[in-house]
Amino acid sequence: RFVPKRMVPFSFPLSKCALWDPVPMGDVIGTHITYYRNPRLSLVEKTLRLAYRHAKQNEKKPFSCFLLGTLAADEDGEGITLTIDRFDPGREV
């Protein structure tokens, strides 16, 4: 809930019963993002070059870093695209 000039936290009322039955029903199935959709990876060249340069200059082997991007469903709904467009070397501390 948004109140002008200040944020107010919201909470759900206490309840003694759930709105659904938590007992599993039916057979167990496994799902994976690639089972129903065609994944595609898009990596910006500048980001890849920056990560490569950082890896070569780093004395610690291995080192940690972050590749950041966006995940979007295609217009036809048949695929997903992961676009990696930022590199963050992280912090040592």
MILO-120886 format. One line per 2 residues: number of its first residue (from 1); for each residue y, x, z of N, C-alpha, C, O, CB. Coordinates in steps of 0.02 Angstrom, whole numbers. Atoms other than C-alpha are relative to their C-alpha. Last residue first. Glycine has a CB too. Layout:
% residues N
NUM) Y,X,Z,Y,X,Z,Y,X,Z,Y,X,Z,Y,X,Z ~ ... .
This chain:
% residues 93
93) 3,21,-70,-373,1796,65,-16,-74,3,-21,-102,58,66,15,37 ~ 49,-41,-35,-411,1870,-107,-10,-23,72,-63,-13,100,21,73,-1 .
91) -30,-45,-49,-323,1732,-198,-55,37,36,-110,12,44,43,-38,51 ~ 14,13,-70,-370,1639,-355,35,50,45,76,89,23,-75,2,12 .
89) 41,-53,-29,-369,1710,-531,-18,-11,73,-60,26,100,35,65,-8 ~ -29,-16,-65,-312,1542,-601,-44,54,31,-103,42,46,5,-64,46 .
87) 38,-51,-37,-340,1512,-786,36,14,64,97,26,64,-10,65,-42 ~ -35,-39,-49,-281,1356,-879,-47,48,36,-106,32,46,36,-45,51 .
85) -63,-26,25,-329,1263,-1037,40,43,49,95,65,34,42,-56,-24 ~ -21,-50,-49,-509,1209,-1021,62,35,-27,59,67,-80,-57,52,15 .
83) -49,-46,28,-536,1049,-1120,23,47,56,56,25,103,60,-38,-31 ~ -27,-40,-54,-696,956,-1074,46,52,-32,23,96,-68,-57,34,44 .
81) -27,-66,17,-729,824,-1205,29,32,62,71,3,97,54,-6,-55 ~ -51,-22,-48,-840,672,-1181,22,70,-22,-17,108,-51,-27,0,73 .
79) 1,-70,-22,-940,578,-1310,54,13,52,97,-28,65,10,46,-58 ~ 65,-32,9,-993,406,-1370,-3,71,27,-57,98,38,-17,1,-73 .
77) 41,9,-60,-848,304,-1303,-67,35,-4,-107,30,42,-10,-72,12 ~ 56,43,17,-771,287,-1477,-47,-11,59,-93,-52,55,-39,29,-58 .
75) -23,68,15,-605,352,-1413,-57,-47,-15,-54,-106,2,48,1,-58 ~ -23,9,69,-685,505,-1334,18,-73,-12,-2,-118,25,-54,23,-49 .
73) 49,35,43,-698,515,-1145,31,-9,-69,90,-22,-76,-20,-69,30 ~ -21,64,30,-587,644,-1062,-57,-29,-42,-94,8,-74,63,10,-43 .
71) 60,32,26,-613,790,-943,20,-68,-26,50,-108,10,-56,-6,55 ~ 4,73,-4,-463,901,-911,-65,-24,-32,-92,7,-78,61,-33,-35 .
69) -8,38,61,-442,1085,-874,-4,-74,12,3,-98,69,-51,20,-51 ~ -21,69,-11,-447,1223,-748,10,-36,-66,28,-6,-116,65,-1,41 .
67) -20,24,66,-543,1387,-751,15,-74,9,-28,-112,31,-55,14,-55 ~ 4,70,18,-546,1462,-577,20,-11,-72,70,18,-95,44,-43,47 .
65) -61,27,31,-581,1638,-518,-11,-73,-14,-65,-100,-2,19,40,-65 ~ -4,72,8,-708,1738,-419,67,-19,-30,118,14,-19,-12,-37,67 .
63) -59,27,-31,-756,1921,-435,2,-75,-12,-34,-101,-55,65,35,-27 ~ -36,54,35,-919,2009,-473,62,-23,38,70,-5,97,-47,-59,-12 .
61) 48,31,45,-887,2157,-478,-53,-33,43,-83,3,82,-32,51,-49 ~ 57,33,-32,-731,2204,-385,-45,-31,-53,-22,-68,-96,24,-54,51 .
59) 48,-50,-21,-621,2326,-479,-61,-30,33,-116,-1,31,34,48,49 ~ 22,9,-68,-530,2191,-576,-52,52,19,-100,63,-19,-28,-71,10 .
57) -44,-37,-46,-442,2251,-733,-23,-3,72,-2,37,113,70,-26,-5 ~ 4,-72,15,-584,2201,-852,41,41,50,23,97,66,24,14,-71 .
55) 66,-24,-18,-603,2030,-771,-7,75,-12,-38,110,28,-54,-38,-39 ~ 3,-3,-73,-416,1996,-779,-67,29,23,-69,67,71,12,-70,30 .
53) -42,-56,-22,-412,2040,-964,-3,9,76,-7,65,101,73,-10,-23 ~ 34,-62,19,-559,1924,-998,39,61,23,10,109,49,-11,2,-76 .
51) 56,-8,-46,-479,1781,-900,-38,65,-15,-59,100,31,-49,-60,-5 ~ -28,-15,-65,-315,1802,-996,-56,13,51,-53,60,91,45,-57,24 .
49) -24,-70,2,-407,1811,-1163,28,21,68,18,78,90,54,8,-55 ~ 58,-44,2,-503,1650,-1123,21,74,0,-10,114,35,-42,-15,-62 .
47) 31,3,-66,-345,1559,-1072,-60,47,3,-69,83,52,-22,-72,17 ~ -44,-36,-45,-253,1612,-1231,-30,4,71,-26,55,104,69,-33,3 .
45) 10,-72,9,-401,1555,-1336,42,42,48,19,92,75,16,20,-72 ~ -60,-29,31,-395,1378,-1267,-9,76,-2,-26,107,48,64,-21,40 .
43) -29,-53,-41,-572,1318,-1229,59,31,-38,51,53,-95,-52,54,18 ~ -56,-28,37,-642,1154,-1295,35,49,47,56,31,102,50,-56,-25 .
41) -41,-46,-39,-813,1100,-1235,53,29,-46,38,54,-100,-43,56,33 ~ -33,-50,42,-899,948,-1309,45,41,44,81,14,86,39,-34,-59 .
39) -53,-40,-28,-1024,833,-1223,28,50,-51,-8,74,-95,-25,38,62 ~ 3,-65,34,-1119,698,-1318,57,43,27,115,30,11,5,-9,-77 .
37) -59,-22,36,-1143,552,-1200,-11,68,-32,-52,108,-10,61,2,46 ~ -31,55,35,-1287,449,-1131,59,22,-43,81,-16,-87,23,-52,49 .
35) 51,47,21,-1407,584,-1071,30,-56,-43,0,-78,-92,-35,-30,60 ~ 17,-10,70,-1277,722,-1070,-52,-50,-24,-68,-51,-84,-26,70,-10 .
33) -57,16,42,-1195,661,-908,-17,7,-75,12,-27,-117,59,45,17 ~ -37,-61,13,-1361,659,-820,54,-17,-50,46,-61,-92,-48,57,-27 .
31) -52,5,51,-1456,518,-742,35,67,-6,40,105,42,50,-56,17 ~ -46,-56,-1,-1621,516,-651,52,-9,-55,35,-30,-110,-38,67,-8 .
29) -17,-26,66,-1712,355,-616,48,58,9,87,60,57,31,-55,-45 ~ -50,-52,-2,-1805,300,-461,13,24,-71,-34,38,-109,-22,59,46 .
27) 23,-69,10,-1899,138,-485,59,48,3,116,30,-11,-37,7,-67 ~ 21,-22,66,-1840,-27,-413,-22,73,-1,-26,106,51,56,-10,-49 .
25) 41,48,36,-1740,-69,-258,-18,29,-68,24,60,-100,37,-68,-8 ~ 10,-12,72,-1668,51,-129,-46,-52,-31,-94,-74,0,-28,69,-11 .
23) 70,-18,13,-1620,-29,39,-9,10,-75,10,-33,-114,-49,-54,27 ~ 6,-71,14,-1430,-26,66,-71,23,-16,-82,82,-30,26,39,58 .
21) 60,-22,-35,-1413,-216,46,-11,74,-17,-20,91,-75,-63,-43,-21 ~ 59,-9,42,-1236,-255,-6,-58,25,43,-48,50,98,14,49,-57 .
19) -5,48,55,-1076,-320,75,-60,6,-48,-67,-36,-92,64,10,-38 ~ -20,-29,64,-1119,-231,236,1,-54,-53,-30,-107,-46,-47,58,-21 .
17) 50,4,53,-1122,-317,405,28,29,-65,88,25,-79,-23,-73,-10 ~ 66,-11,-29,-1034,-287,570,-55,-4,-54,-112,15,-41,-14,-52,55 .
15) 49,50,19,-864,-265,491,-67,18,31,-84,76,38,-6,-6,-77 ~ 66,-15,-26,-706,-175,539,-47,-57,-16,-28,-115,-16,3,13,76 .
13) 17,31,-65,-559,-214,427,-71,19,21,-115,29,-21,7,-77,-3 ~ 40,60,9,-521,-88,289,-16,-29,69,-25,8,117,-65,15,-40 .
11) 68,-5,-24,-380,34,313,-35,-66,-11,-4,-119,-17,-2,20,75 ~ 34,64,-4,-212,69,235,-71,12,26,-98,67,20,-1,-36,-69 .
9) 72,-2,13,-96,214,265,-31,-70,5,-8,-112,45,-35,48,50 ~ 36,30,-56,90,178,249,-74,3,-15,-96,-22,-66,24,-74,12 .
7) 68,17,16,198,287,138,-34,-26,63,-25,1,117,-39,61,-29 ~ 50,-27,-45,384,288,161,-69,-25,-19,-77,-80,-45,16,-20,74 .
5) -24,-55,-42,543,265,59,-49,24,53,-33,69,92,63,-20,32 ~ -53,-44,23,489,98,-16,22,50,54,31,31,112,60,-40,-23 .
3) -62,28,-27,325,33,55,56,47,-20,50,107,-11,-4,-9,79 ~ -60,-40,6,170,69,-47,60,-39,27,74,-94,6,12,22,-73 .
1) -59,43,0,0,0,0,61,45,0,64,94,37,0,-48,61 .
